[in-house]
Amino acid sequence: MRWAHKYEADSLKTLIEDHLIKDVPVKTGSLAHALSYSLLRRRAQCLKAMVADLREHVDELGLLAKRETLQEMETARG
């Protein structure tokens, strides 16, 4: 996925995202991965699964929110 994203190989990125959605269960790190590579459909799938079982994913979502916030602060600081 990293190379598909880096080199803007959209058709390859779509194929990988299709595979993730179809064959890879949502687990720790799935949402972060989807966000990192702008996988909108995978992100939606992850969020839907996490909302359906919020107790299972609340800690992960908290950590992700903190990490994303820290990254935004670093970027803004320059």
C-alpha positions as CSV (number, residue, x, y, z in Angstrom):
1,M,0.0,0.0,0.0
2,R,2.9,2.4,0.8
3,W,4.2,2.3,-2.8
4,A,0.7,2.6,-4.3
5,H,0.1,5.6,-2.2
6,K,3.5,7.2,-2.7
7,Y,3.4,6.8,-6.5
8,E,-0.3,7.6,-6.8
9,A,-1.1,4.3,-8.4
10,D,-4.8,4.7,-7.9
11,S,-5.8,1.4,-9.6
12,L,-3.4,-0.6,-7.5
13,K,-4.6,1.3,-4.4
14,T,-8.2,0.5,-5.2
15,L,-7.4,-3.2,-5.6
16,I,-5.6,-3.3,-2.3
17,E,-8.5,-1.5,-0.6
18,D,-11.0,-3.9,-2.1
19,H,-8.9,-6.8,-0.7
20,L,-8.7,-5.2,2.8
21,I,-12.5,-4.6,2.8
22,K,-13.3,-8.1,1.6
23,D,-10.7,-10.3,3.3
24,V,-9.1,-8.5,6.3
25,P,-11.1,-8.2,9.5
26,V,-11.2,-4.9,11.3
27,K,-8.7,-5.0,14.2
28,T,-6.3,-2.8,16.1
29,G,-4.5,-0.6,13.6
30,S,-7.0,-1.0,10.8
31,L,-8.5,2.5,11.2
32,A,-5.0,4.1,11.5
33,H,-3.9,2.3,8.4
34,A,-7.0,3.5,6.5
35,L,-6.5,7.1,7.6
36,S,-2.7,7.0,6.8
37,Y,-3.4,6.0,3.2
38,S,-6.7,7.9,2.6
39,L,-8.7,4.7,2.2
40,L,-12.1,6.2,2.5
41,R,-14.2,3.0,2.0
42,R,-11.9,1.0,4.4
43,R,-12.2,3.9,6.9
44,A,-16.0,3.8,6.7
45,Q,-15.9,0.0,7.2
46,C,-13.6,0.4,10.3
47,L,-15.7,3.1,11.8
48,K,-18.9,1.1,11.3
49,A,-17.4,-2.0,12.9
50,M,-16.0,0.0,15.8
51,V,-19.2,1.8,16.5
52,A,-21.0,-1.5,16.5
53,D,-18.7,-2.7,19.3
54,L,-17.6,0.5,20.9
55,R,-16.5,-1.1,24.2
56,E,-14.0,-3.3,22.3
57,H,-12.5,-0.4,20.5
58,V,-12.7,2.6,22.8
59,D,-9.1,2.4,24.0
60,E,-7.8,2.1,20.4
61,L,-9.9,5.1,19.3
62,G,-8.6,7.1,22.3
63,L,-5.0,6.3,21.4
64,L,-5.6,7.1,17.7
65,A,-7.2,10.4,18.6
66,K,-4.2,11.3,20.7
67,R,-1.7,10.3,18.1
68,E,-3.5,12.2,15.3
69,T,-3.8,15.3,17.5
70,L,-0.1,15.1,18.3
71,Q,0.8,14.7,14.6
72,E,-1.4,17.7,13.7
73,M,0.3,19.8,16.4
74,E,3.7,18.8,15.1
75,T,2.7,19.8,11.6
76,A,1.3,23.1,12.7
77,R,4.4,23.9,14.7
78,G,6.5,23.3,11.6
